[in-house]
Amino acid sequence: MPLVTIDIESIYFQDGQRLSLPPRMAHCTPDMKAAVQRVSLELEARGGKLFLSDMFRSHDMQLQSHLDFVSGKKSAFSPPPGGSMHEAGRALDLDLDALKISLAEFWDIARPNGLFPIVSEPNSHLKESWHFDCRGSFDRVHKYYSAGKGTNMKAYEAMSASAILAVGIQVDRFGGNQQAAAIQAGLIRLGHELGSIDGSIGTKTRDALAAAGIPDGNPTTTLQAIQQLLDQQFPGEASEIAIPAPVHV
């Protein structure tokens, strides 16, 4: 799994001492870690601090967050597993008060360094104004679905699902077709069109593979070939892809 650990201060305290982000949350992709470190340094230069309340969530953690939203225990929306960038180690929730600068100013720091807000305007009163994503090449999936080229999911869910697959974590909606869905998502990140990411390899997906110059053969080999092309286009995102194992349901 191409996730790395990160040591960063959190909003949590114990015996009056501020704690680092708990180990179960302190995982992210290499480009996310680099973005967070750059932003943290720039923020400190302006007198602020980057304190996090959340980063990585496992499948079970995301499920609990969703159930807390459904029950009303948590007011901010939290999607079911398979729909959050937290599950891919590409999202963070931060302490807005600790920034010591306006949210608009923080946006000006975050965006050039690869961290993007989930809300439409820098208004700290909006729910999820504390949430930022490191989209990387998965932004192509978001734009692809936003343009109506994929229709079975909303754009943000499709982006999240593709990012989760890329770190080797199962996305429930694809059942036993994890590798096929990862192939489709990878091809879209490479700029090819094939319809929706649905885990079903049909004519459009095979045409996209041919256009990418990748033989339609063993799924593991196909994913490795896709990753080689992604590494060329997006160096630094991940050293290697986590190949999803076939799932039998």
N, C-alpha and C positions, 0 to 999 in steps of 0.2 A: 504494500500500500504506500503510495508516494505522499504520505503525510509526515511532517516533521514536528518535533516538539518546539514549544516556544515558552520562554520564561518572561512573563509580563505581569505587572501588578494588577490587582483586581479591586473591586469595591468591597471585598469581604475582609472582616477583621476577626482576630482571635486574641483574647487577653490584651486588647488594646493595640495590637500590632497588625498592620495591614498585611494581608496575605497575597501571594502570587495567585494567578488564576489556577483553580484546582486542576490537577493532572488530567482528569477525565475530560476536561474542556480544552486543555492547552495543546491542541493539535491543529495544524493547518497545512496548506500546500506551500511549497517553497516560495512561490511568488507572493502569496499572501503574507508570509513571514517577512519578506523583504519590504513589502509595502508598509506593513505595520511599523517596522523599525524605522523606516524613513520618516513616516508621519509623526512618530513619537518624538524623534529628534527635533523636527521642525516645530512641533507644538511646545516642547520644552524651551526652545529658543525664544518663544513668545510668552513664556511664563506659565504655561499650562501643563497638564499631565494627562496621559492616556491611561485611564483606569477602565478595565473591562469587567462586565458582568457575565459575559457569555461568549463562546466562540464555537468550538466543535460540539456537535451533538450526535450521539449514536442513534441508531434506529429507535431503541427503547426510550431514550431521552426525548427524542422528537415526538414520539407517541404520547409520552406523559405531558409534554408541553401542549400538545394539541388537545388532550383530554382536559387539561386545566382550563384551556380557553373555552371549550364546549360547556364545561360545568360552571363557568363564570368565576372560577378562582383566579384566572388570569384575564385581564381585560383586553390586552393587545392580541390581535389575530395571530394564530400559530397553525400552519397547515399540518395535515397528517404526514407521516413519513413518506419521503419521496418527493417532497415539494419545497424543501428549504435548503438554501445554500449553506446553512450551518452544518448540515449532514455531510457536506463535501469539504469542510474546513475552509470555506471561502466567505464566511460572514462573521461579523462581530457586533456586539452590543456594548456601547460605551457609556460612561458617566458624563452627561452633558455639563453638569455644574463644574466638573474638574477641568474643563477645557480652558476656562478663564478668558476666552475670546468668544465672539458671537458665532453662532452656528454657520452663518454665511461665510465668515472668515475661515472657519474650519473646512468648509466645503472647498475653498480655494486652495487649501493645503492638501486635502485628501484626494481630490480628483486627479491632479497631475501625477500623483504617486500610485494611482491604480485602485483607490478605494472610492466606491460610488454609493450615494445615498439611495434609499428605497422609496423615499417620499419625493413629491414633486417640487417642493420649495423648502428653503431652510427656515422652517418654523418649528421651534422647539416644543410648541404646544401640540403638534401633530403626533399621533401614535406612530411608533416606529421611526421617529426622527433620530433615534439613537442607533439605528441599524445601518451598517455599511457592508457592501459586498465587494469582493475582489473578483470581478467577472472574467477577466482574461479572455481567452478564445471562446469561452462559452457565451459571450455577448453575441457572437454570431448566431447562436441558436435562438437567443431572445429576439434578435432582429428578424430572423427567418420566420419565426412563428408570428411575430407582430405584423409581418407583411402578408400573413395568410397562407404561407407556403406549407405550414403544418397546421392541422385543424383539430387534433384530438386532445390538446391541452392548451391551457393559457400559456402565454409567452414565458412568464416567470417560472411556472412549474416545469416547462420543457427545459429551460436553461438549468434549473436546479437538478432535474432528473439526469440530464447529460453529465453534469459535474459530479454527481454522486456515483454514477456508473464508472466514471473515469478514475475514481479512487478505489474501485473494486468493491463497493458496498451495494447490496441488493436493493433494487427499486421494486416494490411489491407489484406494481401495476404490470410489469413485464413477465411475471411468473417465471416459467422455465426458459424464457428467451432473453436472458440478460446479455449474453454475448452478441446476439443479433441486434439488440437495441443499442449496445455500445458501438457496434460497427456503424449503424445508421447515424448516431450522434457524432461520431468521429468524422464521418464523411461531410456532414453539415458544417462542422467546424473548419473543414478544409475548403469549404465554399461550394460544395455540390448540392444539387437539389434531388430529392427522392420522395417527396410527400412527407407524411408524418413519421415520427419515431414511434413505431408500434411493435417492434420485435419480430416482424414478419419480413423475411428477405424475399422480395418479389422482383419483378422486372426492373422497376425504377431503381432499386438499390443495386442490382447487378449492373445496370447501366452506369450508375455513379461510380461503382468500383472500377469499371472498365475505363471511365473517363479519368480516374485518378491513377490508372496504370497498375492496379492491384488485382492479382488473380483472385477469382472467387473459389476459394478452397477451404482448407481447415480454418475454422473461426479464430482459433488462437493465433495462427500464422497471419491471418488477415488483419487482426487487431494490432499485431506487432508491426506490420507494414504501414498501417495507418498512423501508428505512433511515431514511426520514423519520419513520416512527412510532417506531422504536427510539430515534432522537435525542430525541424528545419524552419518552419514558419513562426513558431512561438518558443524560441530558445529560453530556457530558464523556468518555464512553467512547471515542469516535472522531469525528473531524470528518466523515468520509465512509467509505463502504464501498468496499472494493476489489472491483470486479465481476469474478468469475471468468470468463475467456473460455471459450467452448465448446471442448471438447477432443475431437479425433477420434482414435479408437483402432481 
